[in-house]
Structure formats: C-alpha cells, structure tokens
Amino acid sequence: MRDYLTQFAEPFGYLDFARFGPVSEPVRRVLVREADRLHRRGWAALERLDAEAVAAARTAGELLGCAPHEIAFVSSTSHGLFAAAHAFTRTPEGADGTVLVARTDFPGAIYPWLRAAEHGGLAVRQLDGPLTVDSVRAHLDDRVRAVAVCAVDAATGFRAPLAGIKELIGPDRVLVVDAVQALGAVDFDADAADVLASGGQKWLRAGWGAAVLMVRDRVAGRLGPGLGGWSGVLDPVEAPAHPCPPRPGAVAHTLTNPDGPAVAALGAALALVRDTGAGRIEARIGEVLGELLAAARGAGAETDGGPDGPAPGDGGDSGAGAGSGIGRLRLPGADPEAVHRALTSAGLATTLRNGWIRLSPHASTRPEAAEPLAETLGRLRREVRAA
C-alpha cells in the first residue's frame, strides 16, 4: 500500500473523487509518453497504441473476471450504457419487453434507456430506488428482459446487491451495471454483471476519454449490434456490401476506434488497481472516510453512508454488503450552500447535492483532512446556535 500511495499528488483536502479523481503518476507518464510518440512517430505510434489496448483489455478482464474479448473500449460510461440500451433485439413474438431502472439513480444511467425506448427499444419502468432484491422482485414479470443498476449510488454511496439481483432475475434476463462509482474504489460483485460500463475519470484516476465496456458471452446472443459502427463489423473496408456481420465479442458494440492514449492511460490505472488489490484500496478508503464522518458527527453534523452506512430500503434481505467510499453530511439549522462555501474556503473539495455535502475521499487522502472539516463544521454549528 505504501508504494501505491506514492503514486498520487492531489491537493490536501481533496474529497471529491466521486466527481473526478486527479490522475496517478503512472497515468501521467503514459499520457506524456503517448503524446510524444504521436508527435514524433507515424504508424509505429499507432501500432504501439494497438498493443496497449490489447494489454488494457487483458488487465480489465483480470479485474472483472472475464475474457479479454469480452472487453471493448468506448469513450465514456454513458457511451457504454447507450450501446447496451440499444442492443436489445426484438423477441420472436415482436414484443420489446421492459427494463427496470431506479428513478433515483444518476441520470447518466437512466437516459440511455429513455432514449432507446423512444426509438423502439425496451420500455422503461422506473422504480423507487435504490434497487434491491426486494424491490426488483416486486416488479419482476414476464415482460422484464433487463435490470439496469448503479453498482454504487453516486449520491448516497449505497452499494447495490448485484449478486442477489442477478440470482433473482436468472440467466434469461440481463443485468446491466454502471460501475463508474465502484471500479477502483470497492471490491464489488462484478461476476454478477452481464454488461458493465465504467469510465476512468473517477476512482480509477485515469482521466477522461476512455471507458471499459464489458459484454459477457453468456448474453451476447441476446444482444444486437445496437450502436455498433464500422469498427464493430468484419471487413468493413473491403466489404462488397453493407451491413457487414458483427465482429465477435464486445467490440461489436463500438462506434469507432477508441482514443488510443486514453485507453493506454486507462490500462495503466487498471493495472495499478490490480497490482495493489481492490480490497486493500477499499479498506484504506473506508478508514479515511470513517474518520471524516466521525469528525463531522463530533462537530454536530448528521451523517449518512460511508463504509458501514445503512443500506436504504434494504428490507433486511436484499443481500447488500457494506457501504462504499461515498458518505454525506448536513448541519442541522445551517444553510447547505453556506456550509459548502465554508468548506471550500477551508480548502476542502466536496460536492453539494440535494441539501447534503458529499464526501468521497480516496486511499491517498490524508487523515488530517478531518481536522479542518471538524473545525469548520464546529464553527458553523456555534454560529447557528448563537443566531
């Protein structure tokens, strides 16, 4: 873990990795190196980027428990989810069926399905979130062909019971997972996901431009090419006629070639997680977040989420694990916007959402960040009482 922690240099008090994670040193080196190659070389640079993409797919497969050909690279989490939403083919009976989503999930996980529905895709049934085994069971019928869920809720940090949901819906329905708030931060049930999308700009600390799209072989036969473009078909340039047959594997769902340097950077970030161990990273994040939330409570704030936070709507049998790397706080009687401004002035980067201050530190966050958090909240609490 010590070697891992030396790879980062974000500002003290940066507690906003659920929004963006400042990139690691290996990622910085890759981006500089690939930019230099593109500047100085020709085809050799492109050949090297192709090799980097192959290595990145292998690393992603090791982390997610799948074969390299079940991995493709797209531009973002949203890109991957749009590809998934448009990939559902019509049934022999002609009925498109239904997908279950949580209306409280991050909009990036909802809009792909809404837009696909407008173009003849699956009908969208929005449930009160978060999705649990119990809530999915209550809405499971013969029309449901897919369940789409965020592995970790961006607002509350709730970790979805992916294994329990997949066991409930069975092999004939597809579980689509938005993993951008999980991959690189928590050791989650990736095996349960049939389709998964995750960008690298948050907990993976790989920057923008590339995302993992995993499509497992076990569901490939039930998905059409959807948004698949020329990069997803066989022999597109030499073909006598179009459309060409889809390429095997997840690449069938790609629009075009990915951003090569961004993929190489994502590969470096994935390798850093693989070599360190997702469980070790999760444990360290949990320790730091736990100290921050404890300091906030000591200063009079209400807190929610965190590594040991409750699972909202759990019902006791949803199979949800512990929390995640996201927690939140609010100060009774204080204006949330004023609290957010005060924390920012104290050098603490956080996100204000729905009246709560979201805290999302990383393993590299210094525990001493709890001190200015407690001091600022304590001062505001005293001001509220004096008013």
C-alpha positions as CSV (number, residue, x, y, z in Angstrom):
1,M,0.0,0.0,0.0
2,R,2.9,2.4,0.7
3,D,4.1,2.1,-2.9
4,Y,0.5,2.7,-4.1
5,L,0.1,5.8,-2.1
6,T,3.3,7.4,-3.5
7,Q,1.7,7.4,-7.0
8,F,-0.6,10.4,-6.2
9,A,-0.2,14.1,-5.6
10,E,-3.7,15.7,-5.3
11,P,-4.2,18.8,-3.1
12,F,-4.7,18.4,0.6
13,G,-8.3,18.3,1.4
14,Y,-9.5,17.0,-1.9
15,L,-12.6,14.9,-1.0
16,D,-14.4,14.7,-4.3
17,F,-13.3,11.5,-6.1
18,A,-16.9,10.6,-6.8
19,R,-16.8,13.6,-9.2
20,F,-13.3,13.4,-10.6
21,G,-10.1,11.8,-9.4
22,P,-6.8,13.6,-10.1
23,V,-4.7,11.1,-12.2
24,S,-2.0,8.9,-10.8
25,E,1.7,9.2,-11.7
26,P,1.6,6.1,-13.9
27,V,-1.3,7.6,-15.9
28,R,0.5,11.0,-16.2
29,R,3.6,9.2,-17.5
30,V,1.6,7.2,-20.1
31,L,-0.2,10.3,-21.4
32,V,3.0,12.2,-21.7
33,R,4.7,9.3,-23.4
34,E,1.9,8.6,-25.9
35,A,1.6,12.3,-26.8
36,D,5.4,12.3,-27.5
37,R,5.0,9.2,-29.7
38,L,2.2,10.7,-31.6
39,H,4.3,13.9,-32.1
40,R,7.5,12.1,-33.2
41,R,6.3,8.9,-35.0
42,G,3.9,7.7,-37.6
43,W,2.4,4.3,-38.0
44,A,4.7,2.9,-35.2
45,A,2.8,5.0,-32.7
46,L,-0.5,3.6,-33.8
47,E,0.9,0.0,-33.7
48,R,2.1,0.6,-30.1
49,L,-1.3,2.0,-29.1
50,D,-3.0,-1.1,-30.5
51,A,-0.7,-3.2,-28.3
52,E,-1.5,-1.0,-25.3
53,A,-5.2,-1.6,-26.0
54,V,-4.7,-5.4,-26.0
55,A,-2.9,-5.2,-22.7
56,A,-5.6,-3.0,-21.2
57,A,-8.3,-5.4,-22.2
58,R,-6.4,-8.2,-20.6
59,T,-6.0,-6.3,-17.4
60,A,-9.7,-5.3,-17.3
61,G,-10.6,-8.9,-17.8
62,E,-8.5,-9.9,-14.8
63,L,-10.2,-7.3,-12.6
64,L,-13.7,-8.1,-13.8
65,G,-13.4,-11.9,-14.2
66,C,-13.9,-12.1,-17.9
67,A,-12.1,-12.9,-21.1
68,P,-10.2,-10.1,-23.0
69,H,-12.6,-10.4,-26.0
70,E,-15.5,-9.6,-23.6
71,I,-13.9,-6.2,-23.1
72,A,-14.1,-3.2,-25.5
73,F,-13.2,0.4,-25.0
74,V,-15.6,3.3,-25.6
75,S,-15.5,7.0,-24.8
76,S,-17.4,7.1,-21.6
77,T,-19.7,5.3,-19.2
78,S,-22.7,6.9,-20.9
79,H,-21.4,5.7,-24.3
80,G,-21.3,2.2,-23.0
81,L,-24.7,2.4,-21.4
82,F,-26.2,3.8,-24.6
83,A,-24.7,0.9,-26.5
84,A,-26.2,-1.5,-24.0
85,A,-29.7,0.1,-24.2
86,H,-29.8,0.0,-28.0
87,A,-28.5,-3.6,-28.1
88,F,-31.7,-5.4,-27.1
89,T,-33.2,-7.2,-30.1
90,R,-36.9,-7.8,-30.6
91,T,-38.3,-11.1,-29.3
92,P,-39.7,-13.6,-31.7
93,E,-43.2,-12.5,-30.7
94,G,-42.3,-8.9,-31.5
95,A,-42.6,-7.5,-28.0
96,D,-39.6,-5.5,-26.9
97,G,-40.1,-6.1,-23.2
98,T,-39.2,-3.9,-20.3
99,V,-36.1,-2.8,-18.4
100,L,-36.2,-1.9,-14.7
101,V,-34.3,1.1,-13.5
102,A,-34.2,3.3,-10.4
103,R,-35.5,6.8,-10.9
104,T,-33.1,8.0,-8.2
105,D,-30.0,6.6,-10.0
106,F,-27.6,9.1,-11.6
107,P,-29.3,10.5,-14.8
108,G,-26.4,9.0,-16.8
109,A,-27.7,5.6,-16.0
110,I,-31.4,6.4,-16.9
111,Y,-31.2,8.5,-20.1
112,P,-29.7,5.7,-22.3
113,W,-32.8,3.6,-21.7
114,L,-35.3,6.5,-22.1
115,R,-33.7,7.5,-25.5
116,A,-33.6,3.8,-26.7
117,A,-37.3,3.5,-25.7
118,E,-38.1,6.5,-27.9
119,H,-36.6,4.6,-30.8
120,G,-38.4,1.3,-30.2
121,G,-36.2,-0.2,-27.5
122,L,-37.2,-1.7,-24.2
123,A,-40.0,0.1,-22.3
124,V,-38.6,1.7,-19.2
125,R,-40.2,1.0,-15.8
126,Q,-38.8,3.4,-13.2
127,L,-38.8,2.1,-9.6
128,D,-38.3,3.9,-6.3
129,G,-34.6,3.5,-5.6
130,P,-32.3,2.2,-4.7
131,L,-32.8,-1.2,-6.4
132,T,-32.6,-4.1,-4.0
133,V,-33.6,-7.8,-4.4
134,D,-36.9,-7.0,-2.7
135,S,-37.8,-4.0,-4.9
136,V,-36.8,-5.9,-8.1
137,R,-38.8,-9.0,-7.0
138,A,-41.9,-6.8,-6.6
139,H,-41.8,-5.7,-10.2
140,L,-40.5,-8.9,-11.9
141,D,-42.8,-10.2,-14.5
142,D,-42.6,-12.0,-17.9
143,R,-42.0,-8.7,-19.8
144,V,-38.9,-7.8,-17.9
145,R,-35.8,-8.5,-20.0
146,A,-33.2,-6.5,-18.2
147,V,-32.4,-4.7,-15.0
148,A,-30.1,-1.7,-15.1
149,V,-28.4,-0.6,-11.8
150,C,-25.6,1.6,-10.5
151,A,-23.2,-0.6,-8.6
152,V,-22.7,2.3,-6.1
153,D,-25.2,5.2,-5.9
154,A,-23.5,8.5,-6.6
155,A,-25.4,10.5,-4.1
156,T,-25.7,8.1,-1.1
157,G,-22.9,5.6,-1.6
158,F,-25.4,2.7,-1.4
159,R,-23.8,-0.4,-2.8
160,A,-26.3,-2.4,-4.9
161,P,-26.7,-6.2,-4.1
162,L,-25.6,-7.2,-7.6
163,A,-25.2,-10.9,-6.9
164,G,-28.6,-11.1,-5.2
165,I,-30.3,-9.3,-8.1
166,K,-28.7,-11.5,-10.7
167,E,-29.6,-14.6,-8.8
168,L,-33.2,-13.4,-8.7
169,I,-33.6,-12.4,-12.3
170,G,-31.8,-15.6,-13.6
171,P,-29.8,-16.3,-16.7
172,D,-32.6,-15.4,-19.2
173,R,-32.6,-11.7,-18.1
174,V,-29.7,-9.3,-18.5
175,L,-28.1,-7.3,-15.6
176,V,-26.6,-4.1,-16.9
177,V,-24.3,-2.3,-14.4
178,D,-23.0,1.2,-14.3
179,A,-19.8,0.7,-12.3
180,V,-18.2,4.1,-12.5
181,Q,-18.6,4.7,-8.8
182,A,-17.3,1.3,-7.9
183,L,-14.5,0.2,-10.1
184,G,-11.2,1.2,-8.4
185,A,-12.9,2.0,-5.1
186,V,-14.7,-1.1,-3.8
187,D,-14.4,-4.8,-4.3
188,F,-17.9,-5.4,-5.8
189,D,-19.8,-8.4,-7.4
190,A,-18.5,-7.9,-10.9
191,D,-19.2,-11.5,-11.7
192,A,-22.9,-10.8,-11.5
193,A,-22.9,-8.2,-14.2
194,D,-23.8,-9.4,-17.7
195,V,-23.0,-6.0,-19.2
196,L,-20.9,-3.4,-17.5
197,A,-19.7,0.1,-18.3
198,S,-17.2,2.3,-16.4
199,G,-15.2,5.3,-17.3
200,G,-11.8,6.0,-15.8
201,Q,-12.1,9.6,-14.6
202,K,-13.3,9.0,-11.1
203,W,-11.9,6.3,-8.7
204,L,-9.6,4.7,-11.3
205,R,-7.9,8.1,-11.7
206,A,-7.3,7.6,-15.4
207,G,-8.7,10.9,-16.7
208,W,-11.3,11.3,-19.4
209,G,-11.6,9.8,-22.9
210,A,-11.9,6.0,-22.3
211,A,-14.2,3.6,-20.6
212,V,-14.5,-0.1,-20.2
213,L,-17.5,-1.8,-21.8
214,M,-17.8,-5.5,-20.8
215,V,-20.3,-7.7,-22.6
216,R,-20.2,-11.3,-21.4
217,D,-20.5,-14.2,-23.9
218,R,-23.4,-15.6,-21.9
219,V,-25.7,-12.8,-23.1
220,A,-24.1,-11.9,-26.4
221,G,-26.6,-13.9,-28.3
222,R,-29.5,-11.9,-27.0
223,L,-28.0,-8.5,-28.0
224,G,-27.9,-6.9,-31.4
225,P,-25.1,-4.6,-32.6
226,G,-27.2,-1.6,-31.5
227,L,-24.9,1.4,-31.9
228,G,-22.2,-0.7,-33.4
229,G,-20.4,1.2,-36.2
230,W,-17.7,0.3,-38.7
231,S,-15.3,-0.7,-36.0
232,G,-17.7,-3.4,-34.8
233,V,-18.1,-5.3,-38.0
234,L,-16.0,-7.7,-40.1
235,D,-14.0,-6.4,-43.0
236,P,-15.8,-3.0,-43.3
237,V,-13.4,-1.5,-45.8
238,E,-13.2,-4.4,-48.3
239,A,-16.8,-5.5,-48.0
240,P,-18.7,-5.6,-51.3
241,A,-21.9,-4.6,-49.5
242,H,-23.1,-3.3,-46.1
243,P,-24.0,-4.1,-43.4
244,C,-21.2,-6.5,-42.6
245,P,-21.6,-9.2,-39.9
246,P,-20.7,-8.0,-36.4
247,R,-17.3,-8.9,-35.0
248,P,-17.3,-11.4,-32.2
249,G,-17.0,-10.1,-28.6
250,A,-17.7,-6.8,-27.0
251,V,-16.1,-4.8,-29.9
252,A,-19.3,-5.4,-31.9
253,H,-20.9,-2.6,-29.8
254,T,-18.3,0.1,-30.6
255,L,-19.0,3.1,-32.8
256,T,-15.4,3.6,-34.0
257,N,-11.9,3.2,-32.8
258,P,-11.3,4.5,-29.3
259,D,-9.0,7.3,-28.1
260,G,-5.7,5.4,-28.1
261,P,-3.8,7.4,-25.5
262,A,-6.8,7.5,-23.2
263,V,-7.1,3.7,-23.4
264,A,-3.4,3.3,-22.6
265,A,-3.9,5.6,-19.6
266,L,-6.9,3.6,-18.5
267,G,-4.9,0.4,-18.8
268,A,-2.2,1.8,-16.5
269,A,-4.9,2.8,-14.0
270,L,-6.5,-0.7,-14.1
271,A,-3.1,-2.3,-13.7
272,L,-2.4,-0.2,-10.6
273,V,-5.6,-1.4,-9.0
274,R,-5.0,-5.0,-10.0
275,D,-1.4,-4.9,-8.6
276,T,-2.5,-3.3,-5.3
277,G,-5.7,-5.2,-4.8
278,A,-9.2,-3.7,-4.8
279,G,-9.9,-5.0,-1.3
280,R,-6.9,-3.2,0.1
281,I,-7.8,0.1,-1.6
282,E,-11.4,-0.2,-0.4
283,A,-10.2,-0.8,3.2
284,R,-8.0,2.3,3.1
285,I,-10.8,4.4,1.7
286,G,-13.1,3.1,4.3
287,E,-10.7,4.1,7.1
288,V,-10.3,7.6,5.8
289,L,-14.0,8.2,5.2
290,G,-14.8,6.7,8.6
291,E,-12.5,9.3,10.3
292,L,-14.1,12.1,8.3
293,L,-17.6,11.1,9.1
294,A,-16.7,10.6,12.8
295,A,-15.2,14.1,12.9
296,A,-18.3,15.5,11.3
297,R,-20.6,13.9,13.9
298,G,-18.3,15.2,16.6
299,A,-18.9,18.7,15.3
300,G,-22.7,18.3,15.4
301,A,-23.4,17.2,11.8
302,E,-25.7,14.4,10.7
303,T,-24.0,11.8,8.6
304,D,-25.1,9.1,6.2
305,G,-23.5,6.4,4.2
306,G,-19.8,5.5,4.4
307,P,-18.2,2.1,4.7
308,D,-20.5,0.9,7.4
309,G,-23.5,3.0,6.4
310,P,-27.0,1.7,6.3
311,A,-28.5,0.2,3.1
312,P,-31.6,2.4,2.4
313,G,-34.6,0.3,1.5
314,D,-32.7,-2.9,2.3
315,G,-35.6,-4.7,3.9
316,G,-33.2,-6.9,5.7
317,D,-32.7,-9.5,2.9
318,S,-31.5,-7.7,-0.1
319,G,-28.0,-9.1,0.0
320,A,-26.4,-5.7,0.1
321,G,-23.0,-5.5,1.5
322,A,-21.4,-2.7,3.4
323,G,-21.4,0.9,2.1
324,S,-18.8,2.4,-0.2
325,G,-16.3,5.2,-0.5
326,I,-19.1,7.8,-0.5
327,G,-20.6,9.4,2.6
328,R,-22.5,12.6,3.2
329,L,-23.3,15.1,5.9
330,R,-25.6,18.0,6.7
331,L,-25.5,20.5,9.5
332,P,-28.9,21.0,11.3
333,G,-30.1,24.5,11.1
334,A,-27.4,25.7,8.6
335,D,-27.9,26.6,5.0
336,P,-26.3,23.8,2.9
337,E,-24.9,26.2,0.4
338,A,-23.3,28.3,3.2
339,V,-21.8,25.1,4.6
340,H,-20.4,24.1,1.2
341,R,-18.9,27.6,0.7
342,A,-17.3,27.4,4.1
343,L,-15.8,24.0,3.4
344,T,-14.4,25.2,0.1
345,S,-12.9,28.3,1.8
346,A,-11.2,25.9,4.3
347,G,-9.6,24.1,1.4
348,L,-11.9,21.1,1.3
349,A,-13.3,20.0,-2.1
350,T,-16.7,18.4,-1.8
351,T,-20.0,18.3,-3.7
352,L,-23.3,19.7,-2.7
353,R,-26.3,17.6,-3.8
354,N,-29.9,17.7,-2.6
355,G,-29.0,19.5,0.6
356,W,-26.2,17.1,1.6
357,I,-22.5,17.6,1.4
358,R,-21.0,14.5,-0.3
359,L,-17.6,13.3,0.9
360,S,-15.7,10.9,-1.3
361,P,-12.0,10.6,-0.3
362,H,-9.6,8.2,-1.8
363,A,-6.9,5.9,-0.3
364,S,-4.4,8.7,-0.8
365,T,-6.4,11.3,1.2
366,R,-4.6,12.3,4.3
367,P,-6.5,11.6,7.5
368,E,-5.5,15.0,8.8
369,A,-8.2,16.4,6.4
370,A,-10.7,15.5,9.2
371,E,-9.3,18.4,11.3
372,P,-10.3,21.4,9.1
373,L,-13.6,19.6,8.4
374,A,-14.4,19.4,12.2
375,E,-13.2,22.9,12.8
376,T,-15.3,24.4,10.0
377,L,-18.4,22.5,10.9
378,G,-17.9,23.3,14.6
379,R,-17.7,27.0,13.9
380,L,-20.8,26.9,11.8
381,R,-22.6,25.0,14.4
382,R,-21.8,27.6,17.0
383,E,-23.0,30.3,14.7
384,V,-26.3,28.5,14.2
385,R,-26.8,28.2,17.9
386,A,-26.0,31.8,18.5
387,A,-28.4,33.1,15.9
